[in-house]
Each structure stands twice: as structure tokens, then as C-alpha cells.
Amino acid sequence: MTTVDASSAFYEGVREETNADIGALAFSRTKQVDRDERATRVFDAKWRTIGIDKQALDGQVADKIERRVTDEISELSFAKLAVFLDNEVQRAVQERDRLKRELAKNDVAFRNANQLKDTRREYDINRPDALRLEQPLRTLDATAAERDAALGVSSAQVFEGEDATAAARRMAQLRQQRQWVEQQVAEKRHRSKLQVDEELSFAALLAAQDAFSVSLERDEKVDAKARTKAASDGNVELAKLKTARDAAWKAAQHEADESEIAMLNSSAFLTEHPSAGVSSFQSHRVRPDHYKGHTDAERFEYAAFQASQREENAARRAMEAAAEMERCRKDEAIRRQLQINAQDKEDFMADQARQMAAVRITQVTEKGERDANATAHVKAHGYAPEFFSRFGRDRR
């Protein structure tokens, strides 16, 4: 007995034992009533595995896997054999085609070498140049009398007004035209050769001019270098002369400065000595043209006045600083008060927003309750006829 027959027999026995116990219950209740009971049976492992032969199922699975592996191995072997046979067939076909091509080449070579058309017995029957090889009845080198004596009217080769020398004349014209063309070609070649020779001579002239210009440039560079060196040497000499001249001028200037300094130190007028500014009329008067500045008493008076001015300026700056400080205090107080007012305004607006939000939430909640009550009332009692009387009526 196979595994399938044993499993079937086992299932039949289990089915007969369980039908007696649950038969009546299974057909007396509906699915909606037995939902909880069916869930209990489904989640009960013992009840769910009744009638299952796990070893038999595992054996079937193993047999199926082994059969699948065997089939795959067999298919793989068959595929490899098919590929090998296909390659062999392709190789044989290629070899056959190669032999056919070689035979065809040999046949063609043999025909070209040994089976020419002019060597066949029937070549004269269908020879393409037979008419060209036939000797004409009428020869052009014969005179008219000879032609007329040899050929009659019935030969259909002599005609009235015929120019028998037309072909010879045409050949002579062709030879003359050929000679003329050859002469033109020779003249054209001669002109081309003359032009080439002229271009070559012109190129040689250009090369000579380039070489002469290069030599001139080289000589010019040498002369320029010599002139530059001469100018540089001259500049060096001039620089030396200028240096000596500047040194002599500086020495003379220094001597003049020393003499001027000595004159300044020894002259009462130039040194602005106070005695030179006193008037000769009175001692308390000064000479405007020799005024030498204030006296010590005047300097002390001016210094005291300037000190009083500095004190007044310091007092005024202190008063301005105090006024500025007072103004800053007032501005700071105003700024703080404005900031407090703005914060109070923001707090008030935020409080109002919270109150409005609370009111909206309350309204939404009340509306939801009213809608729920209205919906429940409609579901319970339906719409009254007065509800539809509020809407308009059709004109019809």
C-alpha cells in the first residue's frame, strides 16, 4: 500500500469517528452563531491536527523534491546533448558548404583554362565576330572602273551619288584632329612648364630677398647693440659729471648755509632781540617795523584770561552733559512705559483670543450636540410634512 492510500484510509477512519460526535451540532447551527466556537476549534492545535499524518506528508514532499531534482538533471543533460548535437550539425553544414565552394571554384578555373568558347566545335556557328572577319566584296582601294566591272547593279553595293571615300576621309579627319589635340596638349604642357619655371625663379628670388633681409636685420641688431653700448657709456660719463656737479653744488650750498647761520646768530635784527624793538622816543613805545612780541606781563594777562575761558567752557560742558543725561533719563522712562503698554496690549489681545476660542469651541460643541439630537430624532420619528412645506414648489 502506498503512502497516499494509507493517508486516505486514516482520514476515512477519523472522519467516521468524528461525524458521530459533531454531526448534529455541525448541521443544527449557523455560521453566525458558531463563530466563537469555530474560532476555538481553529486555534486549538490538537483539534486542528486531527487526521494529519505528518510523516506521510514529509515523505511526499521529499519524493516531490527528489523527483524535481531528477527532472532538472535530466533536462540539463538533454539540453547539453542538444547543444552539442546542434554544434556538430552546424560544423558539418559549414564543412559541406566549404567543399561545395571549393568544387565550384575548381570547375570555374577548369572551364576558364580548358573549355574556352573558341575551342569548341560549334563556335563557328554562333561566332559573334563572324561578319567582321568576312572579306568584303567591295574593296575601297580599287578604282571606280574596277569596282563597276567587278560589281553589278544586282550586287546592291554600288549606288548613284555614293561617296566611297567617306570612311577614309573620316579617318583622315580623325587623325588630323588627334594631331591637333596632341599639339594643343604639348603647347599647354609647355606653357605649364614655363609657368612652373617662372614660379620657381620667383620663389628663388623671394628666398634671396628673405636671406638679404635676414642679413640686414642681423647687421641692424649688431649696429643697434653697438649704438646702445655707446649710449650707455655716454650716460655713465654724464652720470659721473652730474654726480660731481651735484657734489660741488651741495658743497657750495652747505657753505652758504653755514655763513647764513653765522649771520643769523650774530645779527640782533635777525635774532629779534628785544632791544631792537624799543622806540628811541620813549621806552614804553615799540617800533612797528621792529616789533618782537608781547612782554612778560602781557603774556601773564593773556594766560589768565585763557584759563578763565577754559573754566567757563568746562562749566558749560558739564551743564550740557547734565541736561543730556536728564533728557536720556526721560527718553528711557518713556520707552519703558511704551514697552509696558505694548505688553499690556498683547496680553489683552491674547486673553481676548483665548476667550473667543473658548466661545467657538463651546458653539461647535453645542452645534454638534444639536445636530446629533436632530439626526437621532429624524431617525426615530422621520420628517414631518411641515418640513417639506418650507421649500418652494414646482411651477408645474
C-alpha positions in Angstrom: 0.0 0.0 0.0 1.3 3.4 -0.9 1.6 6.5 1.3 -1.4 8.1 -0.3 -3.6 5.0 0.2 -2.6 4.9 3.9 -3.3 8.5 4.4 -6.8 8.2 2.7 -7.7 5.2 4.9 -6.5 7.1 8.0 -8.6 10.1 7.0 -11.7 7.9 6.5 -11.4 6.4 10.0 -11.0 9.7 11.7 -14.0 11.1 9.7 -16.3 8.3 10.8 -15.3 8.8 14.4 -15.8 12.5 14.5 -19.0 12.6 12.4 -20.9 10.8 15.2 -19.9 13.4 17.8 -20.2 16.7 15.8 -22.6 15.8 13.0 -25.7 17.0 14.8 -24.0 20.2 16.0 -22.5 21.0 12.6 -25.8 21.0 10.8 -28.0 22.5 13.5 -26.3 25.8 13.9 -25.5 28.6 11.5 -22.0 30.3 10.9 -23.0 33.4 12.7 -24.0 31.5 15.9 -20.9 29.2 15.9 -18.4 32.0 15.2 -16.8 31.8 18.7 -16.9 28.0 18.7 -15.3 27.8 15.3 -12.5 30.2 16.4 -11.9 28.0 19.4 -11.6 24.9 17.2 -9.3 26.7 14.7 -6.9 28.0 17.4 -6.8 24.6 19.2 -3.7 22.8 17.9 -4.9 19.4 19.0 -8.3 19.7 17.3 -6.7 21.3 14.1 -4.2 18.5 13.6 -6.6 15.6 13.9 -6.3 13.3 10.9 -3.0 14.6 9.6 -0.1 12.2 9.0 2.9 14.4 9.2 5.4 11.7 8.4 3.5 10.7 5.2 3.3 14.4 4.2 7.0 14.9 4.8 7.7 11.7 2.7 5.6 13.1 -0.1 7.4 16.4 0.0 10.8 14.6 -0.1 9.7 12.4 -3.0 8.5 15.5 -4.9 11.8 17.3 -4.3 13.8 14.3 -5.4 11.6 13.9 -8.5 12.0 17.6 -9.3 15.8 17.4 -8.9 15.9 14.3 -11.1 13.8 16.0 -13.8 16.1 19.1 -13.7 19.2 16.9 -14.0 17.6 15.0 -16.9 16.5 18.3 -18.7 20.0 19.8 -18.2 21.7 16.7 -19.7 19.2 16.7 -22.6 19.9 20.4 -23.2 23.7 19.9 -23.2 23.3 17.0 -25.6 21.1 19.1 -27.8 23.6 21.9 -27.8 26.4 19.5 -28.6 24.5 17.9 -31.5 23.5 21.4 -32.8 27.2 22.5 -32.8 28.2 19.2 -34.6 25.4 19.7 -37.2 26.5 23.3 -37.8 30.1 22.3 -38.2 29.1 19.6 -40.7 27.0 22.1 -42.7 29.8 24.6 -42.8 32.3 21.9 -44.0 29.8 20.8 -46.7 29.4 24.4 -47.9 33.1 24.9 -47.9 33.6 21.7 -50.1 30.8 23.0 -52.4 32.5 26.3 -52.8 35.9 24.7 -53.5 34.4 22.4 -56.1 32.6 25.3 -57.8 35.9 27.3 -57.8 37.7 24.3 -59.4 35.0 23.9 -62.0 35.2 27.6 -63.0 39.0 27.5 -63.1 39.0 24.4 -65.3 36.4 25.9 -67.7 38.4 29.1 -67.9 41.6 27.2 -68.7 40.4 24.3 -70.9 36.8 24.9 -72.1 37.0 28.3 -73.9 34.3 29.2 -76.4 36.7 29.5 -79.3 38.0 25.9 -78.8 34.5 24.3 -79.1 33.4 22.6 -82.4 30.2 24.7 -82.6 32.0 28.0 -82.0 31.8 28.9 -85.8 28.0 28.5 -85.8 27.4 31.3 -83.3 30.6 33.3 -83.6 29.9 36.9 -82.7 32.7 38.5 -84.9 32.0 36.4 -88.0 30.8 39.4 -90.0 33.9 41.3 -89.1 36.2 38.6 -90.3 34.5 38.2 -93.7 36.2 39.7 -96.7 34.0 42.4 -98.2 33.1 42.0 -101.9 33.8 45.7 -102.5 37.4 47.0 -101.8 37.9 50.6 -101.3 41.4 50.7 -102.7 40.1 49.7 -106.2 39.3 52.3 -108.8 35.7 53.1 -109.8 36.1 51.3 -113.1 37.4 48.2 -111.5 34.5 48.3 -109.0 32.0 48.9 -111.7 33.4 46.0 -113.7 33.5 43.7 -110.7 30.1 44.6 -109.3 26.8 44.9 -111.0 23.6 46.6 -110.1 22.2 43.4 -108.6 25.1 43.3 -106.1 23.4 46.2 -104.2 26.8 47.6 -103.3 27.2 50.4 -105.9 24.8 53.4 -105.6 24.4 56.6 -107.6 25.9 59.6 -105.8 27.7 57.5 -103.2 30.9 58.8 -101.7 33.0 55.7 -101.4 35.9 57.6 -99.7 33.8 58.9 -96.8 35.2 56.4 -94.4 38.8 57.1 -95.4 38.2 60.9 -95.3 36.6 60.5 -91.8 39.7 58.6 -90.6 42.0 61.2 -92.0 39.9 63.9 -90.3 40.1 62.0 -87.0 43.9 61.6 -87.4 44.2 65.3 -88.1 42.0 66.1 -85.1 44.1 63.8 -82.9 47.3 65.6 -84.1 45.8 69.0 -83.4 44.7 67.9 -79.9 48.2 66.4 -79.2 49.7 69.7 -80.4 47.4 71.7 -78.1 48.3 69.3 -75.2 52.0 69.8 -76.0 51.6 73.6 -76.1 49.6 73.6 -72.8 52.3 71.4 -71.2 55.0 73.8 -72.4 53.1 76.8 -71.0 52.6 74.9 -67.7 56.4 74.2 -67.6 57.2 77.8 -68.3 54.8 78.9 -65.6 56.4 76.4 -63.1 59.8 77.6 -64.1 58.7 81.2 -63.6 57.2 80.3 -60.2 60.4 78.5 -59.2 62.5 81.5 -60.3 60.2 83.9 -58.4 60.4 81.6 -55.3 64.3 81.7 -55.6 64.1 85.5 -55.8 61.9 85.6 -52.7 64.3 83.3 -50.9 67.2 85.6 -51.8 65.3 88.6 -50.7 64.4 86.9 -47.4 68.1 85.9 -46.9 69.2 89.5 -47.7 66.5 90.9 -45.3 67.7 88.5 -42.6 71.3 89.6 -43.0 70.1 93.2 -42.9 68.2 92.6 -39.7 71.3 90.8 -38.2 73.5 93.7 -39.1 70.9 96.2 -37.8 70.8 94.3 -34.5 74.7 94.4 -34.3 74.7 98.2 -35.1 71.8 98.8 -32.6 73.7 96.9 -29.9 76.8 99.0 -30.6 74.8 102.2 -30.5 73.1 101.1 -27.3 76.5 100.3 -25.7 77.9 103.7 -26.8 74.8 105.5 -25.5 75.2 103.5 -22.2 78.8 104.5 -21.9 77.9 108.1 -22.6 75.1 108.0 -20.0 77.7 106.7 -17.5 80.0 109.6 -18.2 77.2 112.1 -18.0 76.1 110.5 -14.7 79.6 110.9 -13.3 79.7 114.5 -14.4 76.2 115.1 -12.9 77.4 113.5 -9.6 80.5 115.7 -9.5 78.4 118.8 -10.3 75.8 117.9 -7.6 78.6 117.4 -5.1 80.1 120.8 -5.9 76.6 122.4 -5.7 75.9 120.7 -2.3 79.3 121.9 -1.0 78.6 125.5 -2.1 75.1 125.3 -0.6 76.5 124.0 2.6 79.0 126.8 2.8 76.2 129.3 2.1 74.0 127.8 4.8 76.9 127.9 7.3 77.5 131.6 6.5 73.8 132.4 6.8 73.6 130.6 10.2 76.6 132.5 11.4 75.0 135.8 10.2 71.7 134.9 12.0 73.4 134.1 15.2 75.5 137.3 15.2 72.8 139.8 14.0 70.5 141.5 16.6 68.0 142.3 13.9 67.7 138.8 12.6 67.7 137.2 16.0 64.8 139.5 17.0 66.5 140.8 20.2 64.0 142.8 22.4 66.3 145.8 22.5 65.9 146.2 18.7 62.1 146.8 19.1 62.3 149.7 21.6 61.4 153.1 20.3 64.1 155.8 20.5 61.5 158.4 21.5 60.0 156.6 24.6 61.0 153.4 26.3 57.3 152.2 26.6 56.7 152.5 22.9 57.7 150.0 20.3 58.7 150.3 16.7 56.2 148.7 14.4 58.8 147.7 12.0 60.9 146.0 14.8 58.1 144.6 17.0 59.4 141.5 18.8 56.3 140.2 20.6 54.5 140.6 23.9 56.1 141.4 27.2 56.0 139.0 30.2 53.2 141.0 31.9 51.1 140.9 28.8 51.7 137.1 28.4 50.7 136.5 32.0 47.5 138.6 31.5 46.6 136.7 28.3 47.3 133.3 30.0 45.0 134.2 33.0 42.2 135.2 30.5 42.6 132.0 28.6 42.4 130.0 31.9 39.1 131.7 32.8 37.8 130.9 29.4 38.7 127.2 29.8 36.9 127.1 33.1 33.8 128.6 31.6 33.9 126.1 28.8 34.3 123.3 31.3 31.3 124.5 33.3 29.2 124.9 30.2 30.1 121.4 29.0 29.2 120.0 32.4 25.8 121.7 32.3 25.2 120.4 28.8 26.2 116.8 29.9 23.8 117.1 32.8 21.0 118.3 30.5 21.7 115.5 28.1 21.7 112.9 30.9 18.3 114.2 32.1 16.9 114.0 28.6 18.2 110.4 28.2 16.5 109.5 31.6 13.2 110.9 30.3 13.5 109.1 26.9 14.3 105.8 28.7 11.3 106.3 31.0 9.1 107.0 28.0 10.5 103.9 26.2 9.9 101.6 29.2 6.3 103.0 29.6 5.6 102.4 25.9 7.0 98.9 26.2 4.8 98.2 29.2 1.8 99.5 27.3 2.6 97.3 24.3 3.0 94.2 26.6 -0.3 95.0 28.3 -2.0 95.3 24.9 -0.6 92.0 23.7 -1.7 90.3 26.9 -5.2 91.8 26.5 -5.4 90.6 22.9 -4.2 87.2 23.8 -6.8 87.0 26.6 -9.5 88.1 24.1 -8.3 85.5 21.6 -8.5 82.7 24.2 -12.0 83.8 25.2 -13.1 83.8 21.6 -11.6 80.4 21.0 -13.4 79.1 24.1 -16.6 80.6 22.8 -16.1 79.0 19.4 -15.3 75.6 20.9 -18.5 75.9 23.0 -20.5 76.8 19.9 -19.1 73.9 17.9 -19.8 71.5 20.8 -23.4 72.8 21.1 -23.9 72.6 17.3 -22.6 69.0 17.3 -25.0 68.1 20.1 -27.9 69.8 18.3 -27.0 68.0 15.1 -26.7 64.7 16.8 -30.1 65.2 18.6 -31.7 66.3 15.3 -30.3 63.3 13.4 -31.4 60.9 16.2 -34.9 62.5 16.2 -35.1 62.2 12.4 -34.0 58.5 12.5 -36.5 57.8 15.2 -39.5 59.8 14.0 -38.7 60.7 10.4 -39.6 64.0 8.7 -42.9 65.7 9.4 -44.9 67.0 6.5 -44.3 70.6 7.8 -40.6 70.1 7.0 -41.2 69.9 3.3 -43.6 72.8 3.2 -40.7 75.2 3.8 -39.3 74.5 0.4 -40.6 76.0 -2.9 -42.9 74.2 -5.2 -42.6 73.4 -8.9 -44.4 75.6 -11.3 -46.0 72.6 -12.8 
